[in-house]
Amino acid sequence: MEAMHQQAMNGDRRALARMLTAIEAGKVNVAGLVESPLPESGWKVLAITGAPGVGKSVLVDAIMHRWATEGRTTALLAVDPSSPRTGGALLGDRVRMTTVDDPSLSNRVYVRSVATRKAIGSVPLVVGDMATYLLGCGWERVMIETVGAGQSELRCAAVADRIVVVEGPARGDGIQAEKAGLLELADLVLVNKSDLEGATRHASELEESFALNNEAPEVRLVSGLRGTGVDEAAHALLNLSSSGRSVRAKMRERLHASLERRLTSHPAYNSTLDALTLGTLDIEEALMALLRESHERSS
């Protein structure tokens, strides 16, 4: 494993892929391999989130292409939802990424699909470990594209320094997005598909919904497919500041995510689920057992 780690640190992409697989499987402790990035005014990890169909993957590809042409290196962790029944995932975001196929730019971008598996939210905490490892291997920035599944989007805050919410034209559910908490976490809102009817109106509606808050995120119109506003958005993202109103919400989700990790990483997690299914254990008993034993193991 040490030899593979050194190869990954030296730029071997096959070794990097294998190390990320080992991290995802819980076989490697990232803390023992690389140092976590020090806190700074800028960001290292950016989450791109939003509802399905708003064009996140195309927009992310366009932004990565812009950064790559400027000589910047970016790694993308594209999170796909796992089936709650089979545990399988499509892992199809790579299909929409064209920058990795450009020979002149491919050495500056890296794309990895990740399945949510048994994580409760859209982004399992292991993605944070994978992001830390990528940064330790020399990648300048890490982007995380989440699955876009409403309330579960909040969990992306557990691993990101900044959060960008992507909206689509005339979706008619800006209020629902507010209820779900997506816009509460946003440091920037990008209304994609600006060439389509209703995009400008939706951007105005979002700005109006933020009007009463002095720390509201900026709303920008872009088109990942047409390239409209992408250069400006890519530049703005590099120096994106954290929205003041999002800090408490982020801390809340990080606290919840830490509890999630304690539960799902417990050796008895699956057997506890079996007991709950059979009715031999109730929820309160299961929580007490798992959390008590987790505390005892960490003490």
N, C-alpha and C positions, 0 to 999 in steps of 0.2 A: 504493500500500500504506500509506503514511503517513497519508493521509486516512482510509482505512478503519480504521486503528488508532485514530486520534483519535475516530472515531465510536463504536468499540467501547468506548473508555475513557469516553465520555459516556453509555453505556447503550443504544446502538443494538444490539438483539439480532441483527438481520440481519447487521450488520457483525461482531459478535462471532462468529457462526456461520462467516462467511467467513474470519475470521482463524484460528479454530481449525482449519478445513479446511486452510489454508495451513501451519499448524504441523504438522498431522498428515502432510501431504505432504512435509515437510522443506524447504519453500520460505521459511520465516521462522526467523530466529534469535531466540528469545525473550530471550536475554541482552541483546540490543541494544535491546529494547523496554521491558521492565519489570525491576525489581530482584527478585531472589529474596527471599522473606520471611526476616527475620532469625531466628536460633534463639531460642526462648523456652521457658519452662517448659510452656506449653500446646501445643496442636496446631493446625495449619492444614489438614492433609490427613489424612483418615481412610479406611482401606481396610476394606470390609465383604466378608468372604470366607466360603466354606463350600460344601458339596456341593450339587449340583443338587437341587431339590425341597424344600429346607428353608424356603423362603419369604423369601428375601433381599429381593427387589424389593418385596413387600408391606410388609415390616418397614421397609425404608428409606423408603418413601413415608410410612408412619405417623410416623416420626421427623422427616422433613422437614416434615410438616404441623404437628407440635408446635412445632418451632423457628420456622416461619413465623408461626404465631399469636402467638408471643412477639416478633415483629418482627425476627427474625434472617434473614439471607440465606444461602442454601446453593446451591451448584452441584453437580450429580451427573454424574460421568463413568461411564457404564455400559458395561463392556467385554464385547463378544461375541466368541466364538471364530470365526476364519476357517477355512474349509475348507482343509486342507493340499493339496488337489488343485486347486480352482478359485480359492481366495483369497476367495470370497464369504462373507458373514456375514448372519445374519437381522436383527440390530439390533432386536430386539423388546421390549427392556425398557421402552420408552416406553409400551407398551400397559398396563402394570400401574401406571403412575404417575397418580394422580388429583389430587394437589395442584396440578399445573400447570394443571388445568382449572378450578380454583376462582378466579373473577375477583378475589376479595378477597385472595388469597394468591399468585397467579401471578407477580407482580412481585418476589417474594422467593425464588423458586426457578428453577433453570435445569437442564434435563436434556439431556445430549448422549450419544449412543451412539458407541462407538469400536470398530472392528474390530481384532483382534490382528494381522492381516496376517502378516508374516513373522517376528514376534517369537517367540522360543523359549518364553517363559513366558506366563502368563495376562495380564499387563499389560505392554504394550510401554513402553519408557522414554519414548516421546514423550508418554505420558499425564502424566508428571511435568512436561514442558514446558507442556502444556495446563493443568495445575493451577496452575502458577506464573503463567501468563498470566491465568487467571480471578481469582486473588488480586490480581494487579496491576490488574485492571479494577474492583476494589472488592468482590468477593464475599468475605464474612467467612470462610466455610469451604468446603472442597471435599471431597466424599465420592466414593470410587471403589468401585464394585461390580464384583467380579471374577467370572469365568465359573464358578468352582467345579469345577475339574478335577483334584483330588487334588494330586499332587506339584508341578504347575506353579503352584499357588497361592502357593508360596513367593516367587515373583518379585514379588508385590505389595509386598513389604517394600522394594523398591528405590525406591519413590516415596511411601511413606506415613510420617507421623509416628507414627500409632497404628494398630493392627490389631485388628479385632473379628472373631472367628470365630462364625458362626451355625451351630448344630446343630439337628437335628430330634428329635422324640420316638421313642424305641425304635428307633434306627437300628442299634444293635448293633455299631457299628464304631468306638467310641471309641478302642480300642487301635490300629486301623488309622489313625485320624486322628493319633494320637501318632507312629506310624511314619512317616507322610507328612510330619511336621514342622509341620503346621498349628497345633497347640496349642502348639508350642514358641515360635511367634511371637506368640501372642495376648496382648493387653493386657486383653481382656475377652471372655468367652464368653457368648453369648445363646442359650439353648435356646428356639427359637420353637415356636409351636403348642402352647402350654402347656395349652390346653383339651383336647388329645387324650391318650388313654391312653398311658402310658409316658414322658411328658415329665418328670415329677417324678423318676422312677426314673433316667432318663438323666442328668439334672442331678446327681443324687447320685453316680452312677458317675463322672462327670467330676470332681466335687469329691474323691472318693476317690483318683482317679488323680493329683491335684495335691497330695495331703495331705503328701507327703514333701518338698515344695519350699516354702521360706519365701517365695519371690517368685512364687507361683502367682497367675494371674489370677482375678478374681472370676467366679462363674458365676451368671447371672440367668435366671429364667423369664419369658418374654414371649409375647404373641400379637399379631402385627401385624394379623391379620384382626379379632380381637375387641377389640383395644385394651388388653388386660390387661398391666399392667406397662410400657407404652410410655412414659408420661409420666415414670416413674421412671428408665427406661433412657435416655431423651433427656436428662434432667438430668444423670445420671451421666456420659454421654458428653462433655458440655461440659467437664468437669474431669478427664477420664480421664488418669491417669498412665501412664507407660511401665513395663511389667513389666521388672524388672531382668534377668531371665533371657533376655529377648528381644533385648537390645541386640547381643550378639555375632552372633546369627543374622541380624539385620537387616543388620549390616555385611557379613556374608558374602554375602548376597544382593545387596547394592548393588555389591559388588566383581564378582560374577558378571554382574550386569546391565550394568555398564560394559564388560566384555569383550564381552558380546553386542552392545552398540551399536557397538563398533569393528568387529565382523565384519559385521553386517547393513547398516551404513551405507557400507561400502566400495564404491566404484564397480564393482569386479570381482566382487562377491558372486555375482550371478546367473551370470556366465560361469564362475565357479569351480564353482558347483553343476552347470552343464552338463558341465564337464570331469570332475567326480566321477562323474556319471551315465554318461558315455561310457567311463570307466575310464582316461582319459589322465592322471589325477592321483589321488594317494591322499590320505587325510585329513591326514597329517602334513605333506605338501608344501603342501596347501591352507592349513593353519593358518600355516605358516611364511611363505608368500607374503603372505597377507592381513594378518597382524599386523606383519610387517616393513615392508610398505608403509604401513600405518596409522601406525606409529611415525615413518617418514621424512616423511610428510605433515604430522604434528603438530610435528615438530622445527623 
